[in-house]
C-alpha cells in the first residue's frame, strides 16, 4: 500500500516500482509472503504503455475491431520471493478504442459445482463479444457472466477485474 504509493508518487518506471516493492516485501519476510503484481503506466496521448508483470495474470487487450488477446509478459517472478531479482519492463502501444482488462486468477479459476473453471477461453470470448461496451458496463456484464457460469457455487478466491478504455485523450475506467 504505502510503498506502492510512495514509488508511484516519485514517478519511477514500472520495473523500478516493482523492484522497490519486492525489496520491501523480502525484508524480514519470515512468513514467506509473496504477491503477484502488474504495474503499468499509459501515456494517453500516444497510447504507449510501459509495464512490468510480476507473476500476475496477463492483461486482456481488445483492439478496436479485433478479438481479445493476452498481453505478452516476460516471466518475472512474484514480489517477495527473491531479493534483488531483476524485473524486466516492457512496452506496448494501443490504438484508440482499445479495451484493457486486468483481472485476478479468481476470475478464470471460478468454478461451477462440477468443478469446471470459467477459464481463459471464456474470458477472451466475453471480452471479444463486449469490447464496444463502456468499461463500467463491460465489468458489470463480466460479473453477471461469472455469476451465471458458477450458478451460486461457493467462491474460493478474490475476484477483481477493472477495465480501461484507451481513447487517445483520456482513459475511461470501469471497476
Steps between C-alpha positions, in 0.01 A plus 500: 500500500717784628814375321313485170359851541842641590666334197233619259502852645874512421419441130713186481470263203296181557800268536651723769165518685477121498866467610446734796186318609689172469778633723245611762324162500822297507629689804422301815263270309511205738145404403610462133219727380488583131274707275438498126497848353441678170619860475437702185520866405314621189571819305145576392596726210713235328345178635847387611514296820805396701428201718649236723316178583625329816335158482150643452236390252554664160302804394221434251528734201216554252606726212212667311348262247712204610470210738631497856849377575736485794774762525841333470688506828852399596514229763583717802445336838257624765627765742619383841661180369859595414680812617680703231321321216545690171146574383464554124290785369318498165300740293203486266308753293120486486278653233216730611196292587700215656344339808741381771388259770706408804372211711594272786519124455176474697328593172643221285501248786137564604335157508157351446372229734655237267842673543523620140678837500394817318841492332699719267299401191172623647669821619639575153166415337316734739753780443480462122119507502472803730797716399272782379334531841590788728752378761248505787246306290777261391598424860140467622426261215806289581381472860157383380663252260710357784193476727304321228788260438558413866125482574550592864791261567719609791771754411849392613713791383475875459351623174622838378479623141544872422479610134624811320413632156789685335350770278805706404424789735398351832433160646147406602519257793254239613536319830 
